[in-house]
Amino acid sequence: MVVLKKHGITVLDYSQDELGRLFASVQKIIQALTKTFKTDVFTIGINHGEEAGVHHLHVHVIPRFPDDKGGVIQSIVKNEGKEGLLEIQKKIVSNVGKI
């Protein structure tokens, strides 16, 4: 787990520079874990605004192995949603223009 010293709960609580430093640290950790565990496959996840657990933005760096019985990060949520992907895409594109 990689955490910035400055407290924040979501990526919106940090500047782009701070987030850049966070991911520079993630990169260093992955380099060390690659050597330590002899794997170059990782799952990297962020719990943005997570209600339970650690109330601080943090990045999970999880080494992966062929027999670890884990799944891809997309398998975390099993809800397909009520709208189709094209409808959701249109809403996201519309909101990006408002930022």
N, C-alpha and C positions, 0 to 999 in steps of 0.2 A: 504494500500500500504506500502510495506517495502522497504527501500532504504539504501544502504551503504553510509557512509559519503564520501568515496573516489569516485571521479567521474569516470565513465566508461559507455560505451554505450552498450556493449555486455558482455556475460559471459567470453569471451576471453580476456577482459581487466583486469581480476582479477585472483589472485592466487587461488589454491584449498583451501588454508586456509581461504582466504577472503570469498569465496563462502560458505564454511562450516559455518562461522560466520553469513553470510546472512541467511542461512536456519535454524540456531539455533534461530535467531530472528523471522523467520517465525513461527517456532514451538511455541515460547512463545506467539506470537500474536494469534495463533490458540487456545492455551489453554485459553487465556483471552476471546476470542470471543465465545468459546464453553460455558463458564459460562455465559457470557453476553446475548447471544441470544438463549441459551438452544437448540443448534443444534450441531451435530457432523459431519455434511456434509458440505464440502467446495469445491469450485472450486479455484484452485491455478494456476495462469498464469503469464508468463513472456513475455513481448514484447521485443524480442532480436533485437536490431538495428532498432527499430521502427522509421520510417521517420516522422510521425506526432505525436503530443502529447509531452510527457515528454522525453527529450533527455538525459536520465540517466537510467541505468539498474534498474529496479524495479520489485517487485513481487506483484501481486494482490492477495489478500486473500478475497474471496467473500463467506460469509455465505449463505448456501442454505436451502430452505424450500420446503416441498411437493407442495405448491401452487404458487411457485415463477415464473412459466412459463419460466424458463431458460432451457438451454440444456446442454448436455455434451460438453466438450471443443473440442472434435473432430468435432462438428457441425459448428465450426467457419468458416472453409474454405469449400466452396461448389465445388471446382474444383477437379475432380478425377485424373487429370494428363494424360499425353500421354503414359506413360509406365506402365506396369503391376507391381504389388508389388514384384514379384520374381526378376524382372529385377532391380528394385530400390534397393532391399536388396543386390544383388550381387555387385552393385556399392558402396554401403555404406561399406560393409565388405572389399572391395578392398581398399577404402580410409582410413579406420581405420588402416590398416596395414602400411600406409604411414605416420602416425602421430608419 
